[in-house]
Amino acid sequence: MNWEVIGWTCITLAVVMGVIALILNLVSARSMKAKRKAVGEIHTEMKIGSRVMFAGGIYGTVTGMDEDTLRVEIAPKTIITISRYSVQALVKD
Protein backbone atom coordinates (compact mmCIF):
# COMPACT_ATOMS: atom_id res chain seq x y z
CA MET A 1 0.00 0.00 0.00
CA ASN A 2 1.26 3.48 -0.84
CA TRP A 3 0.66 5.60 2.30
CA GLU A 4 1.92 8.78 0.69
CA VAL A 5 -0.86 8.72 -1.92
CA ILE A 6 -3.45 7.97 0.75
CA GLY A 7 -2.16 10.88 2.88
CA TRP A 8 -2.28 13.39 0.02
CA THR A 9 -5.75 12.18 -0.96
CA CYS A 10 -6.99 12.78 2.59
CA ILE A 11 -5.46 16.27 2.64
CA THR A 12 -7.02 17.09 -0.74
CA LEU A 13 -10.45 15.90 0.40
CA ALA A 14 -10.17 17.93 3.62
CA VAL A 15 -9.34 21.09 1.66
CA VAL A 16 -12.22 20.54 -0.79
CA MET A 17 -14.66 19.88 2.06
CA GLY A 18 -13.43 23.04 3.83
CA VAL A 19 -14.01 25.15 0.72
CA ILE A 20 -17.51 23.70 0.29
CA ALA A 21 -18.32 24.39 3.96
CA LEU A 22 -17.12 27.98 3.58
CA ILE A 23 -19.31 28.54 0.50
CA LEU A 24 -22.37 27.06 2.24
CA ASN A 25 -21.74 29.24 5.28
CA LEU A 26 -21.57 32.40 3.15
CA VAL A 27 -24.78 31.55 1.29
CA SER A 28 -26.56 30.76 4.55
CA ALA A 29 -25.39 33.99 6.19
CA ARG A 30 -26.66 36.07 3.28
CA SER A 31 -30.05 34.33 3.40
CA MET A 32 -30.37 34.82 7.15
CA LYS A 33 -29.49 38.51 6.82
CA ALA A 34 -32.31 39.01 4.32
CA LYS A 35 -34.78 37.11 6.52
CA ARG A 36 -33.75 39.12 9.61
CA LYS A 37 -34.30 42.38 7.68
CA ALA A 38 -37.80 41.27 6.60
CA VAL A 39 -38.78 40.30 10.15
CA GLY A 40 -37.42 43.59 11.46
CA GLU A 41 -39.58 45.50 9.00
CA ILE A 42 -42.66 43.59 10.15
CA HIS A 43 -42.10 44.58 13.77
CA THR A 44 -41.36 48.23 13.04
CA GLU A 45 -44.37 48.68 10.73
CA MET A 46 -46.85 46.87 12.98
CA LYS A 47 -49.34 49.12 14.77
CA ILE A 48 -52.84 48.97 16.21
CA GLY A 49 -55.24 48.26 13.37
CA SER A 50 -52.70 46.31 11.31
CA ARG A 51 -53.92 43.10 9.72
CA VAL A 52 -51.48 40.26 10.46
CA MET A 53 -50.95 36.59 9.67
CA PHE A 54 -49.51 34.27 12.30
CA ALA A 55 -47.05 31.46 11.67
CA GLY A 56 -49.97 28.99 11.96
CA GLY A 57 -51.89 30.71 9.14
CA ILE A 58 -54.41 32.53 11.38
CA TYR A 59 -55.35 36.06 10.31
CA GLY A 60 -56.37 38.84 12.65
CA THR A 61 -56.32 42.55 13.43
CA VAL A 62 -54.09 44.02 16.12
CA THR A 63 -56.18 45.70 18.85
CA GLY A 64 -53.46 46.27 21.44
CA MET A 65 -49.70 46.03 21.86
CA ASP A 66 -47.36 45.52 24.81
CA GLU A 67 -43.60 44.98 24.90
CA ASP A 68 -43.69 41.30 23.83
CA THR A 69 -47.39 40.53 23.33
CA LEU A 70 -50.21 41.50 21.02
CA ARG A 71 -53.94 41.43 21.51
CA VAL A 72 -55.45 40.33 18.22
CA GLU A 73 -59.09 40.10 17.14
CA ILE A 74 -59.46 36.95 15.04
CA ALA A 75 -63.28 37.04 14.84
CA PRO A 76 -65.89 39.56 15.97
CA LYS A 77 -65.48 39.98 19.77
CA THR A 78 -62.86 37.18 19.89
CA ILE A 79 -59.57 38.62 21.09
CA ILE A 80 -56.51 36.52 21.84
CA THR A 81 -53.15 37.43 23.36
CA ILE A 82 -50.10 36.16 21.49
CA SER A 83 -46.36 36.71 21.30
CA ARG A 84 -45.49 39.42 18.80
CA TYR A 85 -42.76 37.12 17.46
CA SER A 86 -45.35 34.67 16.12
CA VAL A 87 -46.43 37.20 13.46
CA GLN A 88 -45.23 35.95 10.10
CA ALA A 89 -46.44 38.72 7.82
CA LEU A 90 -48.37 41.95 7.62
CA VAL A 91 -51.34 41.66 5.28
CA LYS A 92 -51.62 44.51 2.83
CA ASP A 93 -55.23 45.29 1.97
C-alpha positions in Angstrom: 0.0 0.0 0.0 1.3 3.5 -0.8 0.7 5.6 2.3 1.9 8.8 0.7 -0.9 8.7 -1.9 -3.5 8.0 0.8 -2.2 10.9 2.9 -2.3 13.4 0.0 -5.7 12.2 -1.0 -7.0 12.8 2.6 -5.5 16.3 2.6 -7.0 17.1 -0.7 -10.5 15.9 0.4 -10.2 17.9 3.6 -9.3 21.1 1.7 -12.2 20.5 -0.8 -14.7 19.9 2.1 -13.4 23.0 3.8 -14.0 25.1 0.7 -17.5 23.7 0.3 -18.3 24.4 4.0 -17.1 28.0 3.6 -19.3 28.5 0.5 -22.4 27.1 2.2 -21.7 29.2 5.3 -21.6 32.4 3.2 -24.8 31.6 1.3 -26.6 30.8 4.6 -25.4 34.0 6.2 -26.7 36.1 3.3 -30.0 34.3 3.4 -30.4 34.8 7.2 -29.5 38.5 6.8 -32.3 39.0 4.3 -34.8 37.1 6.5 -33.7 39.1 9.6 -34.3 42.4 7.7 -37.8 41.3 6.6 -38.8 40.3 10.1 -37.4 43.6 11.5 -39.6 45.5 9.0 -42.7 43.6 10.1 -42.1 44.6 13.8 -41.4 48.2 13.0 -44.4 48.7 10.7 -46.9 46.9 13.0 -49.3 49.1 14.8 -52.8 49.0 16.2 -55.2 48.3 13.4 -52.7 46.3 11.3 -53.9 43.1 9.7 -51.5 40.3 10.5 -51.0 36.6 9.7 -49.5 34.3 12.3 -47.0 31.5 11.7 -50.0 29.0 12.0 -51.9 30.7 9.1 -54.4 32.5 11.4 -55.4 36.1 10.3 -56.4 38.8 12.6 -56.3 42.6 13.4 -54.1 44.0 16.1 -56.2 45.7 18.9 -53.5 46.3 21.4 -49.7 46.0 21.9 -47.4 45.5 24.8 -43.6 45.0 24.9 -43.7 41.3 23.8 -47.4 40.5 23.3 -50.2 41.5 21.0 -53.9 41.4 21.5 -55.5 40.3 18.2 -59.1 40.1 17.1 -59.5 37.0 15.0 -63.3 37.0 14.8 -65.9 39.6 16.0 -65.5 40.0 19.8 -62.9 37.2 19.9 -59.6 38.6 21.1 -56.5 36.5 21.8 -53.1 37.4 23.4 -50.1 36.2 21.5 -46.4 36.7 21.3 -45.5 39.4 18.8 -42.8 37.1 17.5 -45.4 34.7 16.1 -46.4 37.2 13.5 -45.2 36.0 10.1 -46.4 38.7 7.8 -48.4 42.0 7.6 -51.3 41.7 5.3 -51.6 44.5 2.8 -55.2 45.3 2.0 
